[in-house]
């Protein structure tokens, strides 16, 4: 009797799991390749400044982003979190301790509470304040390719992002990145024109994951840590003609040679002056794509 109960329980659980998977697959257009291919930077390699110029200025700050432009960057990676009153802010940590020196989490505070707080850089208070996504976009959406690293994948964040895309018409220059496939699928379902990035989705030994993604929900780019990329994974991206869609982060002057050796084209960079000019870096990456 117990075995029969367990058997039917197992079958019931399998059905409960399979039904939403089947529904998502059908809504997502079934399996296969996407019919559209978004190109950024005319298909040339992209060097994103990781939270700006964090070796020299407060991360995710206006000063840091302005210096990026002066250095020749045409792409910036920023982090997005949401406040208690549902405002999207350019901020990395959930806790406010490291960057603002106060206790509490950003999700527990209203946006106006940040007006008198200054960002900390290398243990020193700066003149920079936390930016709202509105402030950032007004300044940079027309001059930079922008990688939005979403740190909170709740539906309210997705709905807010959808509103921003319509408000600022930023489809050609702004990318939305997250680790949650459900979050990214919702974005694509609501607005297929938004360029999406799947973080940490395809790794060595998990290449099969790519083939299980429904066609219409497949992301436009795939991102991961540089140290997670090896020759076998690169072979997958080359064989599937996805190399131009691969982005790696945690790139510094200490491991930039690994980028060149692997043939990676798009990077999120913690820049310092030992790396030379941005144009030189872009040229070196472009040579990767030609080899």
Buried (B, 14 or more C-beta within 10 A) or exposed (E): EEEEEEEEEEEEEEEEEEEEEEEBBEEBBEEEEBEEEBEBBEEBBBBBBBBBBBBBBBBBBBBBBBBBBEBBBBBBBBBBBBBEEEBBBBBBBBEBEEBBEEEEBBBEBEBEBBEEBBBBBEEEEBEBBBBBBBBBBEBBBEEBBBBBBBBBBEEEBBEBBBEBBEEBEBEEBBBBBBBBBBBBBBBBBEBEEBBBBBBBBBBBEEBEBBEEBBBBBBBBBBBBBBEEBEEEBBEBBEEBEBBBBBBBBBBBBEEBEBBBEBBBBBBBBBBEEEBEEBEEBBEBBEEBBEE
